[in-house]
Amino acid sequence: MRQGLQECSAALARDPTNPRLLHLMGRLLDIQTRYAEAEGFYRLASSLNYDASLVNLGFMFVAAKGRDRDYQQALKLYRQAADLGNLRARTNIGEMFERGWFVERNLDEEILWYDLAAQNGWPNALDTLGNMYRRGSDADGNGPAQDLDESIRLYTIAAELGSTNAMNNLGRLYLSDALMADNKNLGLDWLTRASERGNRFAPARIAIGRMFSNGEGVPRNDETAAFYFMLAALTSDGKRALDWLRLNGG
């Protein structure tokens, strides 16, 4: 990290108004929790219309990084970045309407902003829309009607773009009883891809472990089952995996 700061500082000395370098300097300081300094560089880059810095500034207000939480200021910054075409900003605005942060909860606005990001291939927005179509409308009729085919389509696009959350969601949907066809092999494939790419979601790893432990769709393999249960147990929500390991002498 120190070397990165030194190299970035040297590059900025040669090119002090380069917005990408200003943003990178802010990001390095942000990671080090030097928030006041990071904000200064983000604001310099933002003044040059570097939209990623506007988003990071907005997130500092959402996450209360070195300041009080301020959703109003975050929304203002996200809108500026969204106007510049930033897809993460559009997704974040959708989340604010979903959660009612500063704004009234508004399903139409939520879907609009997620759609704006998803249409341009932003994986998080595609994954979120996939969740909405998987769940379907609530008891009051709010939300889109359940459409599992559309959910699979959106999850698949997001997964192919590298979203490990979408890989897990797709895998769990294929393993569920919601679909008529037997898709256990597809489900296992997507869950395994997510895990191999570093996704630490314990229920997904538990599902893989259970398949190998019970021989569901794959040859039974206690060693492989134990490996995935162990990975799940290393996370904060891995209690079921620990229980399996205790019962099986792990």
N, C-alpha and C positions, 0 to 999 in steps of 0.2 A: 504494500500500500504506500509506504514512504517513497519507494522508487517511482511509483506511478505519479505521485504528487510532484516529485522533482522533475520528471520528464514532462508533465503537463505544464508546470510552471515555466520550464525552459521554452516549450513550444509557444506559450502565450507571450513570452518576452519577445519572440520573433514576430508573432502575429497577434497582437493584443485585442483585436476586434473580431476575431474568428468566433462565431457563435457556437460552433460545435465544441471548440476547445473550452470556451467559457462554461458551457453546459457540463462537459466532462469534469472540469475542475469542481464545479458545484456538486456533482454526483459523488466524487471522491471524498469531498468534505462532508457531505450528507451521510455517507456510509460510516464515517468516523464520528458521527454525532456532533460535528462542529457546525451546528445549524445556522447560527448567525452568519458565519462566513459563507456557508453554502448558499444561503438566501441571496447574499450580495452577488454571487456569480450567476445564480439563476436569473436574477432580475436584469443583470447586464445582458445575458443571452436573450431574455424575453423582450428587452427593448429593441432587439434586432429581429424580432418575430420568430424566434426559435421556439416552436410550439411545445417541444418536449420539456423545456424548462418551465413553461407556464403550467403544464400538468404537474410537474414535480413540486412547484410552488403550491399549487392547489392541494396536493396531497399532504404537504406540511401542515396546512390548516385543518385538514380532515383528521390527521393522526396526532395533532397537537405536538408537533415536533418543535420544541423550543419556544412555544407560544400557547395561548389558550386556543381551544378548538373553536373554529369559526367557519361554519358551513356556508354562510353567505359569501364570505370572501373566496372560499374554495369554488363555489359555483361560478362566481364572476370570472375567475381565472380559467376554469374549465371551459366556459363559453368562449372566451377569447381563443383558446387553443382549438376548440371545435370549429370555430369560424375559419381557422387556418387549415382545417382538414385533419386534425389529429384524431385518430380512431380510438385511442385509449381515453381521451377526454370525452368523446361521445358516449362511450360505455360508462364512464364514471357519472355522467349526467343522468343516464338511464338508471343507475343504481341510486342516485339521490332521489329520483322520483319514486323508485321502488320502496325505499326505506323511509321516505318522508323527512329527509334531512334538509331543513330550512324551507323547503317547498312542501305543499300539500301532496300527499300520495296521489299519484295520477297514473293509472294503468296505461292509458292511451299515450301519454308522454313517455312513459317508461319504454313501451314497445317501440315507439317512434325512434328514440335515441339508440336503443339496442339495434334496431333494424338499420339505421344509418351507418353504424359501425360494422354490422355483419355483412351488409351488401358490399363492403370493400374488403372483406376477408379478415376481420379482426377476430381471432380465435375465442377470446373471452366472451365477446358478444354472441357469437354463434353458439357457444356452450350454454350461455344463460338462456337464450331463446329455446334451445333444445330442452332445457329443464322445464320451461313454461309449457311447451307442447306435451312433454311427458306427463306433467302433473294434471294438465287440463284446467278448466275453470273451477272456481271454488263453489261453496254451497250457495253463495249469493249470485252466481253466474258471472263473476268477474274473471277476466282472463280468457285466453283463446280456448276453444274446445280441444279436448284431448285428441292428439294426432300422433300416434307412435311412429308412423312412417316418416312424418316430417321431423320428428325428434331425432330419429336415426339419421336422416339426411343431414341435419345440422350438426349433430355430434360427429358424424363421419368427416365432414369438411373440416371442422375444428381439429379433429384428431390428426388428419392428414397434414394440417398446418403446424402440428407439433404440440397441441394442447394435451398435456397428460391428464388434466381433469376431465376433458372430453373423452379421452381413451377409457378412463375408469367408468364414466357414466355410460358410455356405449357398451362396455363389457358387462356391467351390472344389468343393463337392460336386456342384453342378449341372454343372460343367465336367469332372468326373472321368468315368472309364469305369465307375464303380460302378453308375450308373443306366442302365436300358435305353433310356429315351427320350433324344432329343436336346434338351438343355436349355441350349444355349450362350447363347441370348439372355437367359434368366433368370439364368444365371451371370454374364454380363457386367453385367447390370443391378444385381445385388446388390454385385458388386465395385466398380462405379463409385459406387454410393451410399456405400459405406464410405469410399472414397478422398475423395469430395467432402465428407464429414463429418469429415475430418481424420485418419482411420486411416492410420498410416504403415507398415503391414505390407508390407515390400518384395515378398515373393513374390506377393501379390495384385496389386500394381501391375505387376509383371513379367508376370503372366498377362494383364492387360488390354493391355499393350504388345505382347505376342506375338500376341494375337488381331488387333490392328490391323496389325501388321507382316506377318502371314501371310495376312490376309484370312479369318480363321476365323469364319464366322458373321456377319461384318460386312464392308463394303467396305474394301479395303486402304487404309490412310491412314498414311503414314510420319511425317507431322507429329504426328498424335495418338499414334502409337506412341512417338515420341521424347519427347513430353511425359510420358507415364507412366513410361517408362524413366528419365527425368531425375528425376522425383519419387522413384522407387525408389532411384536412385543417391545421393540425399541422405541416406539412412538408413544405419545401421551395417552392415546385412546386404545391401547393394545391389550386390555385386560383379558378379553376372550382368548387371545393368542397365548398369553401367559398361562391361563387355565389349561389349555390343551397341552402345553409343554410340560406342566406339572403332572398331568394325568398320564403322559406318555414317557415320562422319565427324561425330559429334555432339560 
